[in-house]
């Protein structure tokens, strides 16, 4: 049912909308709207309310307004102090604008009104009931609608009015309210509102869930805050002002700052969370704290910049070390390659040589030349695998191994890491530490080194490892294969003199508080100390003798006997006592049955006097001098070879059956072994049989076969140095060792004559006085 009304004053509304049967206060301030209201009040007529499409438009035209609006009566009008009119309007009926008419100061419209039918069929009734059910649920959930409002809505019997009232209570936007207002069909309007209420109910359900989650999170946060404050208060009362929380905060900052890999960082944070939840008195709490402390103490990304300057490195090496030319050359080669590629992984250098030759100090010089941190780990006596890899955290008092401890001490991921005395490791029931070292020293594996305590992989590929050893024979072959061995045989007399003059004497004088004006050490005195008071490959014993001398000089200066002490050959005996060693040739004159052999030991080269004595008997052989199995076999082989020379020796065939043979190597308490004494024993036996003396200035080294062939030996440089120390002038060595002569220092080569032999007869010809 519709009706037309003409000349109805138009009142545009901004941001609101009025439904039929709805009573609402409206503030009116625009001039055209005020004029329209005054016209309606004077003529006691209706007014037509319609919403603006855009509330920001100040002077709306007809295209700015919705055509569907509400016919309303003005129940009350009040003029406010600011000139605005406040009116009370009541919606009468919805209508559609058909025609606009512009008056002088306002607009009138012709409106087609539509009245809702009050007839209710079963479908309408069902829609009304459903709408009421949804509205009641919505009202209870929103808590913005009062009980009185709900009761008044329930009492409405007209379906159209019910829909309009409920729509006015919903939180809809103007556009959405306009859509409801534009539905003239009552059933469709009811159905539309049911859908909207259903959607609103779902939104409220979600809001409720979200609010509950937020509330729970807030409650948990507040609870934690409250408990933390309580804990702080308790800790303050107990005297622990910073408390555990301050420590946890500090550890968390350090975890973020050290630059560890993401996987390790997650583990550290997880352990820190566990630590935070455990009571401070718990035993596990201390274990976890130590673990996290270790994780943040190890360098993960801190790195020093290498100074690749060959000239500077060479200056440092020459400043700190006299001699050792090959070692220096190898280090400079490494630095040169590093400068060209800048990607070379650090090689595993093994400095092998007797004690006191400067292996450890050489590693320090390498670190200084590279501007790297230096860390030293002594492996002497290590017999437990956990010393290298660390203990499992399940053990009481567990801690990381020496590798991780060394990295913590270094503080950077690329230090020079000295593995001192790597040959002194041994194994027992607790594992084999040398097997654990395989991973450390393998460039293909050590980027994922695993310590039992840390458990997370650690990158050692940037570390320059330097190992030292006295005896390579005790190092397992797989471990030795991973290292580049640089042999340091020992020092010549000239090099020792230079070292004592430039390094040892100034160092000991400084340590003993002596000035240059108080002690003058002549070079001849240093040479005498080397010759008569020491017998070594290195300079450690030499330094001890210089220290002894400095102590005695210090006493003389302090007691006032002299202000200046000059040490020469004459005064040296007064300070150090009588000569301890005899310098010069091993024997003062040619001896029968006594041959001088050259031996290689862990403390450098040495000379051995092999004595042979023949006595009437029944052909027995006696070996003394604490010889090892290899030397015993060499003696048997040498004797068998000599027996094959019966005719050349000019003795009867039964000579050996009628004489007992005794082979002795003096210093019987010292174990001796090695495959290089064969020709020395054969020469001594022949000398004893033929009664020909052996030249005292001749030393020899080489193994012998049953056929008299001379086999090559090792350690020629060390043996040559010992021959020089002993005052020998001629060295007999296997022809196959000719290639090793270049390794001997030039100053030694100039003072020794090397005789190369391939058969034992050649040895006898050279060694026996008068020939063979």
Secondary structure by P-SEA (a helix, b strand, c coil): cbbbbcccbbbbbccccccccccbbbbbccaaaaaaaaaaaaacbbbbbbbbcccccccccccccccccccccccccccccccbbbbbbbbcbbbbbccccccccbbbbbbbbbbbbccccaaaaaaaaaaaaaaaaaaaaaccccaaaaaaaaacccaaaaaaaaaaaccccaaaaaaaaacccaaaaaaaaaaaaaaaaaaaaaaaaaaaaaaaaaaaaaaaaaaaaaaaaaaaaacccccaaaaaaaaaaaaacccccaaaaaaaaaaaaaaaacccccaaaaaaaaaaaaaaaccccbbbbbbccaaaaaaaaaaacccaaaaaaaaaaaaaaaaaccccccccccccccccccaaaaaaaaaaaacbbbbbbbcccccccccccccccccccccccaaaaaaaaacccccccccccccccccccccccccccccccccccccccccccccccccccccbbbbbbcccccccaaaaaaccccccccccaaaaaaaaaccaaaaaaaaaccccccbbbbaaaaaaaacccccccccaaaaaaaaaaaaaaaaaaaaccccbbbbccccccccccccccccccccccccccbbbbbbbcccccbbbbbbbbbccccbbbbbcccccaaaaaaaaaaaaaaaaacccccccccccccbbbbbbbcccccccccccaaaaaaaaaaaaaacccccccccccccccccbbbbbbcaaaaaaaaaaaacccbbbbbcccccccccccaaaaaabbbbbbccaaaaaaacccccc
